[in-house]
Amino acid sequence: MISIHPTACVDEDVTIGEGCRVWHFSHILSGSRIGENCNIGQNVVIGPRVQIGSGCKIQNNVSVYSGVTLEDDVFCGPSMVFTNVWNPRAHIRRMDEMRPTLVRKGASLGANCTIVCGVTIGRYALVGAGAVITKDIPDHALVYGNPGRHKGWVCECGEKLDTKLVCPVCNLHFRMREAGEHHGLEGI
């Protein structure tokens, strides 16, 4: 079952997966695709033509603009911001200059952080509240500050790893992965 609050606006040509909830005053624009079991908070704007995976939680006051893709299980904290044009001007149309942003599976973006367009946020990365992200983030990286700086590593469960890259809570072990598409850590 899909639950859409009566004050929400869902355009034509939108796909919303089973188990999704869309809350007050949100707007999902045409061409957008949302996976199953997502929670779309109050006053959220999605689209047009945005892809969102299953199991995502998009908290209140977030706009997921064209050019942004969220893989499965992404968390977008309250009032966090995505951009999609590098050098916007009100008097110059630049929508054909959008830079794509990819947020990989399981990543969490803290409240009020800003993700500047054209970056990839790695799998299970954790971006701290208020951070400003201008560069790619590796898998499992803990990043915070302005500008965002790498401050450690986190487990899939969100806990900070110790110096031996072991989770103190669930005891998962990690190692550095060679450079490539999924740079950062991998479980062993």
GIBEL-V825534 format. One record per pair of residues at least 6 apart in sequence whose ideal C-beta (glycine too) atoms are under 8 Angstrom apart, sorted by the first residue. I is the first residue (numbers start at 1). J is the second residue. D is the distance in Angstrom with one decimal. If there is no record, write none. Layout:
# GIBEL-V825534
[[I,J,D] [I,J,D]]
This chain:
# GIBEL-V825534
[[1,18,7.0] [1,19,7.1] [2,16,5.5] [2,17,7.7] [2,18,6.5] [2,19,7.3] [2,20,5.2] [2,21,7.8] [2,22,7.8] [3,20,7.3] [3,21,4.5] [3,22,7.0] [4,10,6.2] [4,16,7.7] [4,21,7.9] [4,22,4.5] [5,22,6.3] [5,23,5.3] [5,24,5.0] [5,25,7.9] [5,26,7.5] [7,24,5.0] [7,25,5.1] [8,22,4.7] [8,23,6.9] [8,24,6.9] [8,25,6.8] [8,26,4.6] [8,27,7.1] [8,28,7.6] [9,26,7.4] [9,27,4.5] [9,28,7.3] [10,16,7.1] [10,22,7.0] [10,27,7.8] [10,28,4.8] [11,27,7.8] [11,28,6.5] [11,29,5.2] [11,30,4.2] [11,32,7.9] [11,47,7.6] [11,48,7.7] [12,30,5.9] [13,30,4.6] [13,31,5.6] [14,28,5.2] [14,29,7.6] [14,30,6.3] [14,31,7.4] [14,32,5.2] [14,33,7.7] [14,34,7.7] [14,47,7.7] [15,32,7.5] [15,33,4.6] [15,34,6.7] [16,22,7.2] [16,28,7.2] [16,34,4.9] [16,38,8.0] [17,34,5.9] [17,35,4.7] [17,36,3.5] [17,37,7.0] [17,38,6.8] [17,54,6.3] [18,36,5.1] [18,37,7.4] [19,36,5.2] [19,37,4.0] [19,38,7.8] [20,34,6.0] [20,36,6.9] [20,37,6.6] [20,38,4.7] [20,39,7.4] [20,40,6.9] [21,38,7.6] [21,39,5.2] [21,40,6.7] [22,28,6.9] [22,40,4.5] [22,44,7.9] [23,39,7.8] [23,40,6.3] [23,41,5.4] [23,42,4.6] [23,44,7.5] [23,60,7.8] [24,42,4.5] [24,43,7.1] [25,42,6.0] [25,43,4.9] [26,40,5.5] [26,41,7.3] [26,42,6.7] [26,43,6.4] [26,44,4.3] [26,45,7.1] [26,46,7.6] [27,44,7.7] [27,45,5.1] [27,46,7.4] [28,34,7.2] [28,40,7.4] [28,46,4.7] [28,47,6.0] [29,45,7.3] [29,46,6.6] [29,47,3.1] [29,48,3.9] [29,49,7.8] [29,50,7.8] [30,47,6.7] [30,48,5.2] [30,49,7.6] [31,47,6.4] [31,48,4.9] [31,49,3.8] [31,50,7.8] [32,46,5.2] [32,47,3.9] [32,48,6.4] [32,49,6.4] [32,50,4.6] [32,51,7.6] [32,52,7.3] [33,50,7.5] [33,51,5.3] [33,52,6.9] [34,40,7.3] [34,46,7.2] [34,52,4.6] [34,56,7.8] [35,52,6.2] [35,53,4.7] [35,54,3.2] [35,55,7.0] [35,56,7.0] [35,72,6.7] [36,54,4.4] [36,55,7.4] [37,54,5.8] [37,55,5.3] [38,52,6.3] [38,54,6.8] [38,55,6.7] [38,56,4.6] [38,57,7.1] [38,58,7.2] [39,56,7.6] [39,57,4.8] [39,58,7.0] [40,46,7.0] [40,58,5.3] [41,57,7.8] [41,58,5.8] [41,59,4.6] [41,60,4.1] [41,61,7.5] [41,62,7.0] [41,78,7.5] [42,60,4.5] [42,61,7.4] [43,60,5.7] [43,61,5.0] [44,58,5.3] [44,60,7.1] [44,61,7.3] [44,62,5.3] [44,63,7.2] [44,64,7.4] [45,62,7.8] [45,63,4.3] [45,64,7.1] [45,65,7.8] [46,52,6.8] [46,58,7.5] [46,63,7.8] [46,64,4.7] [47,64,7.4] [47,65,7.8] [47,66,6.7] [48,66,5.8] [49,66,5.4] [50,64,5.3] [50,65,7.2] [50,66,6.4] [50,68,6.0] [50,69,7.3] [50,70,7.9] [51,69,4.8] [51,70,7.2] [52,58,7.7] [52,64,6.9] [52,69,7.8] [52,70,4.7] [52,74,7.8] [53,70,5.8] [53,71,4.6] [53,72,3.7] [53,73,7.1] [53,74,6.8] [53,105,7.3] [54,72,5.0] [54,73,7.5] [55,72,5.3] [55,73,4.3] [56,70,5.4] [56,72,7.2] [56,73,6.7] [56,74,4.8] [56,75,7.4] [56,76,7.4] [57,74,7.7] [57,75,5.0] [57,76,7.0] [58,64,6.7] [58,70,8.0] [58,76,4.6] [59,75,7.8] [59,76,6.0] [59,77,5.4] [59,78,4.2] [59,79,7.7] [59,80,7.7] [59,111,7.5] [60,78,5.1] [60,79,7.1] [61,78,6.1] [61,79,4.4] [62,76,5.0] [62,78,7.4] [62,79,6.9] [62,80,5.7] [62,81,7.7] [62,82,7.8] [63,81,7.4] [63,82,6.7] [64,70,6.9] [64,76,7.4] [64,82,6.1] [65,82,5.6] [65,83,7.6] [65,84,4.4] [66,84,6.1] [66,95,7.5] [66,98,6.2] [67,84,4.1] [67,98,4.1] [67,99,6.6] [67,100,5.0] [67,101,6.2] [67,117,6.5] [68,82,4.9] [68,84,6.6] [68,100,7.6] [68,101,4.8] [68,103,7.4] [69,100,7.0] [69,101,7.2] [69,102,5.2] [69,103,7.0] [70,76,7.5] [70,103,4.9] [71,102,7.5] [71,103,6.5] [71,104,5.2] [71,105,4.4] [71,106,7.9] [71,107,7.9] [71,123,7.9] [72,105,5.1] [72,106,7.4] [73,105,5.8] [73,106,4.7] [74,103,5.0] [74,104,8.0] [74,105,7.4] [74,106,7.2] [74,107,5.4] [74,108,7.5] [74,109,7.5] [75,107,7.4] [75,108,4.2] [75,109,6.6] [76,109,5.1] [77,108,7.4] [77,109,5.8] [77,110,4.7] [77,111,3.8] [77,112,7.3] [77,113,6.9] [77,129,6.7] [78,111,4.7] [78,112,7.4] [79,111,6.1] [79,112,5.2] [80,109,5.0] [80,110,6.9] [80,111,6.3] [80,112,6.1] [80,113,4.8] [80,114,7.3] [80,115,7.3] [81,112,7.8] [81,113,7.3] [81,114,4.5] [81,115,6.9] [82,101,6.1] [82,115,5.1] [82,117,7.3] [83,114,7.2] [83,115,7.1] [83,116,5.4] [83,117,4.6] [84,98,4.7] [84,99,6.8] [84,101,7.1] [84,117,4.9] [85,94,4.9] [85,95,7.1] [85,97,5.9] [85,98,5.9] [85,99,7.3] [85,117,6.5] [86,97,7.1] [86,99,5.9] [86,116,7.8] [86,117,6.2] [86,118,6.8] [87,94,7.2] [88,94,6.2] [98,117,6.9] [99,117,4.1] [99,118,3.4] [100,117,7.5] [100,118,6.9] [101,115,6.0] [101,117,5.3] [101,118,6.6] [101,119,5.8] [101,120,7.5] [101,121,7.8] [102,119,7.9] [102,120,4.6] [102,121,7.1] [103,109,7.0] [103,115,7.7] [103,120,7.8] [103,121,4.6] [104,120,6.8] [104,121,6.1] [104,122,5.4] [104,123,4.3] [104,124,7.9] [104,125,7.4] [104,139,7.1] [105,123,4.9] [105,124,7.3] [106,123,5.6] [106,124,4.2] [106,156,6.2] [107,121,4.8] [107,122,6.8] [107,123,6.6] [107,124,6.4] [107,125,4.7] [107,126,7.4] [107,127,7.4] [107,137,8.0] [108,125,7.5] [108,126,5.0] [108,127,6.8] [108,158,6.7] [109,115,6.6] [109,121,7.1] [109,127,4.8] [110,126,7.6] [110,127,5.5] [110,128,4.9] [110,129,3.7] [110,130,7.0] [110,131,6.6] [110,144,7.6] [111,129,4.6] [111,130,7.4] [112,129,5.8] [112,130,4.9] [113,127,5.1] [113,128,6.9] [113,129,6.4] [113,130,6.1] [113,131,4.5] [113,132,7.2] [113,133,6.7] [113,148,7.9] [114,131,7.5] [114,132,4.8] [114,133,6.8] [115,121,7.0] [115,127,7.6] [115,133,4.9] [116,132,7.1] [116,133,6.3] [116,134,4.8] [119,133,6.0] [119,134,7.1] [119,135,6.2] [119,136,5.2] [119,137,7.2] [120,136,4.8] [120,137,7.3] [121,127,6.8] [121,133,7.2] [121,136,7.8] [121,137,4.9] [122,136,7.5] [122,137,5.2] [122,138,4.7] [122,139,3.8] [122,140,6.8] [122,141,6.1] [122,182,7.1] [122,183,7.3] [122,184,5.1] [123,139,4.4] [123,140,7.1] [123,182,6.7] [123,184,7.7] [124,139,6.3] [124,140,5.0] [124,154,6.6] [124,155,7.4] [124,156,5.0] [125,137,4.7] [125,138,7.1] [125,139,6.6] [125,140,6.4] [125,141,4.8] [125,142,7.6] [125,143,6.8] [125,154,7.4] [125,184,7.7] [126,141,7.5] [126,142,5.1] [126,143,7.3] [126,154,4.6] [126,158,6.4] [127,133,6.1] [127,137,7.0] [127,143,5.4] [127,144,7.0] [127,148,6.6] [128,142,7.4] [128,143,6.7] [128,144,2.8] [128,145,7.3] [128,148,7.8] [128,151,8.0] [129,144,7.6] [130,144,7.6] [130,146,7.1] [131,143,6.1] [131,144,4.7] [131,145,6.0] [131,146,6.6] [131,148,4.3] [132,145,7.9] [132,146,4.4] [132,147,5.4] [132,148,5.9] [133,143,6.8] [133,147,7.7] [133,148,4.4] [134,147,5.5] [134,148,7.1] [135,147,7.9] [135,148,7.5] [137,143,5.4] [137,148,7.4] [137,150,7.7] [138,150,7.7] [138,183,4.8] [138,184,3.0] [138,185,7.4] [139,177,7.2] [139,182,5.4] [139,183,6.9] [139,184,3.3] [139,185,5.7] [139,186,7.2] [140,153,5.1] [140,154,5.7] [140,155,7.3] [140,156,7.9] [140,161,7.6] [140,174,6.7] [140,184,5.2] [140,185,4.0] [141,150,5.4] [141,152,7.9] [141,153,6.4] [141,154,7.5] [141,184,5.9] [142,150,7.3] [142,151,5.1] [142,152,4.2] [142,153,6.2] [142,154,4.9] [142,160,6.2] [143,149,6.5] [143,150,5.6] [143,151,6.6] [144,151,5.9] [145,151,7.6] [152,160,5.4] [152,161,6.9] [153,160,7.2] [153,161,4.4] [153,165,6.3] [153,174,6.9] [153,184,7.9] [153,185,5.7] [154,160,5.7] [154,161,6.4] [155,161,5.9] [155,167,3.8] [155,169,7.1] [155,170,6.3] [155,172,5.5] [155,174,7.6] [156,170,7.9] [156,172,6.8] [156,187,7.6] [157,167,6.5] [157,169,5.9] [157,170,5.1] [157,172,7.7] [159,167,5.4] [159,168,6.3] [159,169,4.5] [159,170,7.3] [160,168,7.9] [161,167,5.8] [161,168,7.9] [161,174,6.4] [161,185,7.9] [162,168,5.9] [165,173,6.7] [165,174,4.2] [165,175,6.5] [165,176,7.9] [165,185,6.6] [166,172,7.3] [166,173,5.3] [166,174,7.5] [167,173,7.9] [167,174,7.9] [172,187,5.7] [173,187,7.0] [173,188,5.0] [174,185,4.3] [174,186,6.5] [174,187,5.7] [174,188,6.5] [175,185,6.8] [175,186,6.3] [175,188,5.2] [176,184,7.7] [176,185,6.4] [177,183,6.2] [177,184,6.1] [177,185,6.4] [177,186,4.5]]
